[in-house]
Amino acid sequence: MPEYKWISLLQRMSPEAIDVLEKRYRILRQIRLLQPVGRRLLADVLQSTERVIRREVDFLREQRLIDSNRAGMFVTPDGEEMLVEFHPLWKEIGGIGYLEREMERRLKIRRVIIVPGDSDDSDWVKDDMARHAAEELANILADGVTAAVAGGTSVARVADHLRPVQGLDRVTIVPARGALGEEVDIQSNTIAARMAQRLNVSYRLLHMPDVMEEEIRRNLKRDPVISEVLQLIEQATVLIHGIGEAAEMSRRRGLNDDILHILQKCKAVSEVFGYYFDRTGKLVYRMSTMGLQMEKVQQLDTVLAVAGGKSKAEAILSYIENRPNYVLVTDEAAMRELLAWTAHA
């Protein structure tokens, strides 16, 4: 029987049991996000009292789902297993499961994975998104796959949550494009190397800027090392990237006034590795970039996009609609904002 059917039955027969289940799961989940953590901070984050938290964590400790040391409380292996096993049920209790299915239908994409909260307001929500994206990427990868990785803060966090996976002996991670000239930690080259090291797989790097004069680009393509990496990028069947707001990304790229005027005139809303889109999803400007091209993205087996926050809702909608090979990892705030917009569309 589907999880949501069980929830409906439980809500009718024992609504108080649902409340207890949800409360204890939220506490256990929050401990994992913050661990090691003390009761006072946990109570503040969950907007509860220390007395209530003390009672519930005592129960979780008796069940051997959490333990503690001088640094604070942490989730045990049994607790980790409980979080995994209970997660589908909890999503239905909180309405997240319904929201995922509804947004998959409205956006017309393969899957939507939603974490609770708003990443605009909480770093913990950003980490939760990154953890789910890392799990999804590990499930997507298979032996012999080449995966391309774009830059950005959202994708950089994903690397921190990756772990080695059995059976990925011939996986190669490559940057989706050259460098933006931004912070080294969030460049695609750096992220590709970190992901490969965390997964214990191979990687290749593209040592060149993302944007350059056409003549220089043609000459660089003749270099055998660069040519080989560009070929690997072309052979990629998996891609992971973020979705940026057009105004923010044009600032980070240091675009000149003429291009900024074009983007403003065309009402650009979103940006994905040098491609700018308006509110309807129409491509309004493309930069001459090195690496993966948008025409190729539509042909990939799976694309994993990571983006959240209420402030990014418009950018997400602008880009991701009608992309059937996409899996979106996002947060509740962004999707509830989109749900309201699409309801009136």
KOLDRENVEX-754506 format. One line per 2 residues: their letters; for each residue x, y negated, z of C-alpha. Coordinates in Angstrom, 1 decimal, padded with zeros to 4 digits. Last residue first. Layout:
<migus>
a> X/Y/Z  ...
</migus>
This chain:
<migus>
ah> -001.1/-030.2/-014.6  -002.8/-030.8/-011.3
at> -001.9/-027.4/-009.8  001.5/-027.7/-011.4
wa> 002.4/-030.7/-009.3  001.2/-029.2/-006.0
ll> 003.0/-025.9/-006.6  006.1/-027.8/-007.6
er> 006.2/-029.5/-004.2  005.5/-026.2/-002.5
ma> 008.4/-024.7/-004.5  010.9/-027.4/-003.5
ae> 010.1/-027.3/000.1  010.1/-023.4/000.3
dt> 013.6/-023.1/-000.9  015.3/-021.8/-004.1
vl> 016.9/-018.8/-005.7  015.6/-018.7/-009.4
vy> 016.0/-015.6/-011.5  016.0/-016.4/-015.2
np> 015.7/-014.2/-018.3  012.2/-015.4/-019.0
rn> 013.0/-019.1/-019.3  009.6/-020.7/-019.8
ei> 010.1/-023.5/-017.2  013.6/-023.8/-015.7
ys> 014.8/-027.3/-016.7  012.3/-029.9/-015.9
li> 010.8/-027.9/-013.0  014.1/-027.7/-011.3
ae> 014.8/-031.4/-011.8  011.4/-032.4/-010.5
ak> 011.8/-030.2/-007.4  015.3/-031.5/-006.6
sk> 014.2/-034.0/-003.8  012.2/-031.3/-002.1
gg> 015.3/-029.2/-001.7  016.6/-026.3/-003.6
av> 018.7/-025.0/-006.5  020.4/-021.7/-007.3
al> 020.0/-020.4/-010.9  020.8/-016.7/-011.7
vt> 020.8/-016.0/-015.4  020.3/-012.4/-016.6
dl> 020.7/-010.5/-019.9  022.1/-013.5/-021.7
qq> 020.6/-014.6/-025.1  019.0/-017.9/-023.9
vk> 022.3/-018.9/-022.3  024.1/-018.5/-025.7
em> 022.3/-021.5/-027.2  023.2/-023.5/-024.1
ql> 026.9/-023.3/-024.8  029.4/-021.6/-022.5
gm> 032.9/-023.1/-022.5  034.3/-026.5/-023.5
ts> 031.9/-029.4/-023.5  030.7/-031.9/-026.1
mr> 027.9/-033.4/-024.0  024.3/-032.8/-024.8
yv> 021.5/-035.3/-024.6  017.7/-035.3/-024.7
lk> 016.9/-031.5/-024.4  013.1/-031.3/-023.8
gt> 012.1/-029.8/-020.5  009.0/-031.9/-020.2
rd> 010.5/-034.1/-017.5  013.6/-034.8/-019.6
fy> 016.6/-032.6/-020.1  020.4/-033.2/-020.0
yg> 023.0/-030.7/-021.1  026.6/-031.0/-019.7
fv> 026.7/-027.9/-017.4  022.9/-028.1/-016.5
es> 021.4/-031.5/-015.9  017.9/-032.6/-014.9
va> 015.7/-035.7/-015.2  016.6/-037.6/-018.3
kc> 014.2/-040.5/-019.0  015.3/-040.8/-022.7
kq> 016.0/-044.5/-022.2  017.8/-043.8/-018.9
li> 019.9/-041.0/-020.5  020.8/-043.2/-023.5
hl> 021.7/-046.2/-021.3  024.0/-043.9/-019.2
id> 025.7/-042.8/-022.4  026.4/-046.4/-023.4
dn> 027.5/-047.3/-019.9  030.2/-044.7/-019.7
lg> 029.8/-041.3/-018.0  031.8/-040.8/-014.8
rr> 030.9/-037.1/-014.6  029.9/-037.4/-011.0
rs> 027.7/-040.4/-011.8  026.0/-038.6/-014.7
me> 025.4/-035.6/-012.4  023.7/-037.7/-009.8
aa> 021.4/-039.5/-012.3  020.5/-036.2/-014.1
eg> 019.7/-034.2/-011.0  021.6/-031.0/-011.0
ig> 020.6/-027.4/-011.4  023.0/-024.8/-010.2
hi> 024.7/-021.9/-012.1  025.1/-018.2/-012.2
lv> 025.5/-016.4/-015.6  025.4/-012.7/-016.6
ta> 026.0/-011.2/-020.1  029.4/-012.8/-020.7
qe> 031.0/-012.0/-024.1  031.3/-015.7/-025.0
il> 033.1/-016.4/-021.7  035.5/-013.6/-022.6
ql> 036.1/-015.2/-026.0  036.8/-018.6/-024.4
ve> 039.4/-016.8/-022.1  041.2/-015.3/-025.1
si> 041.3/-018.6/-027.0  042.8/-020.3/-023.9
vp> 045.6/-017.8/-023.8  046.1/-017.7/-027.6
dr> 046.3/-021.5/-027.9  044.4/-022.3/-031.1
kl> 041.4/-023.5/-029.1  043.6/-026.2/-027.7
nr> 044.0/-027.8/-031.1  040.3/-027.9/-031.8
ri> 039.7/-029.4/-028.4  042.2/-032.1/-029.0
ee> 040.6/-033.0/-032.3  037.1/-033.1/-030.7
em> 038.2/-035.5/-027.8  037.7/-034.0/-024.4
vd> 035.1/-032.8/-021.9  035.3/-029.8/-019.6
pm> 039.0/-030.3/-018.9  041.4/-027.3/-019.4
hl> 042.8/-024.4/-017.5  040.0/-021.8/-018.2
lr> 040.5/-019.1/-015.6  040.3/-015.3/-015.7
ys> 039.0/-012.9/-013.0  039.2/-009.3/-011.9
vn> 037.2/-007.7/-009.1  037.6/-007.5/-005.3
lr> 034.1/-009.0/-004.7  035.5/-011.7/-002.4
qa> 038.5/-012.2/-004.7  036.3/-012.4/-007.8
mr> 034.0/-014.9/-006.1  036.9/-017.1/-005.0
aa> 038.5/-017.1/-008.5  035.2/-018.0/-010.2
it> 034.6/-020.7/-007.6  037.9/-022.3/-008.2
ns> 037.6/-022.3/-012.0  034.0/-023.6/-011.8
qi> 035.0/-026.6/-009.8  033.4/-027.0/-006.4
dv> 036.6/-026.6/-004.2  038.7/-028.8/-006.6
ee> 036.5/-031.9/-006.0  035.7/-033.5/-009.3
gl> 037.7/-033.6/-012.6  034.9/-031.8/-014.4
ag> 036.9/-028.7/-015.0  036.3/-026.3/-018.0
ra> 033.2/-024.2/-018.5  031.4/-021.1/-017.5
pv> 034.3/-020.0/-015.4  035.1/-016.3/-015.7
it> 034.4/-013.3/-013.4  035.4/-009.8/-014.7
vr> 033.8/-006.5/-013.7  035.6/-003.3/-014.6
dl> 035.9/-001.6/-011.2  032.4/-002.7/-010.0
gq> 031.3/000.7/-008.6  031.2/-000.1/-004.9
vp> 030.5/-003.7/-003.9  033.0/-006.0/-002.1
rl> 031.3/-008.9/-000.2  029.9/-012.2/-001.3
hd> 028.6/-014.8/001.2  031.3/-017.5/000.8
av> 031.0/-017.3/-003.0  027.4/-018.4/-002.8
ra> 028.4/-021.7/-001.2  030.3/-022.7/-004.3
vs> 027.2/-022.1/-006.4  025.2/-024.7/-004.5
tg> 028.1/-027.2/-004.4  028.8/-027.3/-008.1
ga> 030.6/-025.3/-010.8  029.4/-022.8/-013.3
va> 030.1/-019.0/-013.1  030.2/-016.6/-016.0
at> 029.9/-012.9/-015.4  031.5/-010.1/-017.5
vg> 030.0/-006.7/-016.9  031.9/-003.5/-017.2
da> 030.6/-001.9/-014.0  027.4/-003.6/-012.9
li> 026.5/-007.0/-011.5  022.8/-007.8/-010.9
na> 022.6/-006.4/-007.3  025.7/-008.3/-006.2
le> 024.3/-011.5/-007.8  021.0/-011.0/-005.8
ea> 022.8/-010.5/-002.5  024.9/-013.6/-003.2
ah> 021.8/-015.6/-004.1  020.2/-014.5/-000.9
ra> 023.2/-015.7/001.2  023.5/-018.9/-000.8
md> 019.8/-019.8/-000.1  020.3/-019.0/003.6
dk> 023.4/-021.2/003.6  021.5/-024.1/002.1
vw> 018.7/-023.6/004.6  021.3/-023.7/007.4
ds> 022.6/-027.0/006.1  019.2/-028.5/006.8
dd> 017.2/-031.6/005.7  017.6/-031.5/001.9
sd> 017.7/-027.7/002.1  014.1/-027.7/003.0
gp> 012.7/-024.7/004.9  011.9/-021.1/004.2
vi> 013.9/-019.1/001.6  012.3/-018.4/-001.8
iv> 013.3/-015.9/-004.4  011.6/-016.5/-007.8
rr> 011.8/-013.8/-010.5  011.6/-013.3/-014.2
ik> 010.5/-016.8/-015.3  007.1/-018.1/-016.5
lr> 007.2/-021.2/-014.3  003.5/-020.7/-013.3
re> 003.6/-017.0/-013.0  006.9/-016.8/-011.1
me> 005.7/-019.7/-009.0  002.6/-017.7/-007.9
re> 004.5/-014.6/-007.1  007.1/-016.4/-005.0
ly> 004.4/-018.5/-003.2  002.4/-015.3/-002.4
gi> 005.5/-013.7/-000.9  006.3/-016.9/001.0
gg> 002.9/-017.0/002.7  004.4/-016.7/006.2
ie> 003.0/-013.2/006.9  003.8/-012.0/003.4
kw> 007.4/-013.1/003.7  007.6/-011.4/007.1
lp> 006.6/-008.0/005.6  009.3/-008.3/002.9
hf> 011.9/-009.2/005.5  011.2/-006.5/008.0
ev> 013.6/-003.9/006.6  016.5/-006.4/006.0
lm> 016.1/-008.2/009.3  015.8/-004.9/011.1
ee> 019.0/-003.6/009.5  020.8/-006.8/010.7
gd> 019.4/-006.3/014.2  020.7/-002.7/014.3
pt> 024.1/-004.0/013.1  024.0/-006.5/016.1
vf> 022.9/-010.1/015.7  024.8/-012.8/017.7
mg> 024.4/-014.7/020.9  026.9/-017.1/022.3
ar> 030.7/-017.9/022.4  031.2/-016.1/025.8
ns> 029.7/-013.0/024.4  026.2/-012.0/023.3
di> 024.1/-009.1/021.8  021.2/-008.9/019.5
lr> 018.9/-006.2/018.1  019.7/-003.8/020.9
qe> 016.0/-003.5/021.8  016.7/-004.8/025.3
rl> 018.6/-007.7/023.6  015.6/-008.6/021.5
fd> 013.4/-008.6/024.6  015.8/-010.8/026.5
ve> 015.9/-013.0/023.4  012.1/-013.4/023.6
rr> 011.9/-014.3/027.3  014.9/-016.7/027.1
iv> 013.4/-018.5/024.0  010.1/-019.1/025.8
re> 011.9/-020.5/028.8  014.3/-022.5/026.7
ts> 011.4/-024.3/025.1  010.6/-024.3/021.4
ql> 011.4/-026.6/018.4  013.1/-023.7/016.6
vd> 016.3/-025.7/016.2  016.1/-027.1/019.7
al> 015.4/-023.7/021.3  018.3/-022.2/019.4
lr> 020.6/-025.0/020.5  019.6/-024.4/024.2
rg> 019.8/-020.6/024.0  023.4/-020.5/022.7
vp> 024.6/-019.6/019.3  027.3/-017.3/017.7
ql> 025.6/-017.1/015.3  023.7/-019.9/013.6
lr> 022.0/-018.1/010.6  021.9/-014.8/012.4
iq> 020.3/-016.3/015.5  017.8/-018.0/013.2
rl> 016.7/-014.7/011.7  016.3/-013.1/015.1
ir> 014.2/-016.1/016.4  012.1/-016.1/013.2
yr> 011.6/-012.4/013.5  010.5/-012.7/017.1
ke> 008.0/-015.4/016.4  006.5/-013.7/013.3
lv> 006.0/-010.4/015.0  004.4/-012.1/018.1
di> 002.0/-014.1/015.9  001.1/-011.1/013.8
ae> 000.3/-009.1/017.0  -002.1/-011.9/018.1
ps> -004.0/-011.5/014.9  -004.9/-007.9/015.7
mr> -007.6/-006.2/013.6  -008.3/-008.9/011.0
ql> -004.7/-010.2/010.7  -003.4/-006.7/010.7
ls> -005.6/-005.6/007.8  -004.6/-008.7/005.7
iw> -001.0/-008.1/006.5  -001.2/-004.5/005.4
ky> -002.7/-005.6/002.1  000.1/-008.2/001.6
ep> 002.7/-005.5/002.0  001.4/-003.5/-000.9
m> 000.0/000.0/000.0
</migus>
